[in-house]
Amino acid sequence: MRAAQRALAAEGFVCVPGLWGRELADGLAAEASACRPHARIPANGPRTPVTARRRGTPAANGPLLARLHLGLTGTARALSGRLLVPTFAAYGYYEGDDAVYLHTDTAQCDLTLLTTACGEVGPLHVHPELAGRTMAELGSLESDPSWDRASGTPVRYPATGIVALAGHRIPHHRPGRPAPGLNAVAALCYRALY
């Protein structure tokens, strides 16, 4: 865990595989699938100001995800070296494509843990070099047709683990590719008490 903590501190993200077994992964997939009919586009959250709008990402939650969220609090604290508390967790659903605008997470996400819940999405592209940019600046990049959507460091979600990301500080996006069927990413957010 020490190497992962150093990587998170240095780069703002780290991949931590093997945190749980296949049974939990299957349980998350089943719950994410069952919760899809109840998913709604959140009223608040990060909104990148862009010239062309895509629909929002529907989100839902469930009891297994809530237990995992609470259960990973110790891991989140160990990785960050900070006294973190859980704020919210949700399944985000991608149907048709898996694109995500360039953005930073809300202030409730000092640390964001991400994993694939069901289906398969492409890698998240993280941009430590853009840390400190405003949402307006990120929106300008996202709206610029000459911006390289393949830029950033691609990070794949492990099947039985997480990508830990300083989500409020490090901009990230997913370029987008066709994503047939039901695909969901679980996002678990934590904030520092001080």
Protein Blocks (a to p, Z undefined) as FASTA:
>chain_A
ZZmmmmmmmnopacdehkbcfklmmmmmmmmmmmmmmpccdfbdcddddfbdcddddddd
dfklmmmmmmmmmmmmmmnopacddfbdcddddehiacdcdddddfklmbacdddfbhjd
ddddddfklgoiafklmmmmmmmmkbcfkgcjdddddfkbcddddfklmgcddebpadeh
jddddddddddfZZ
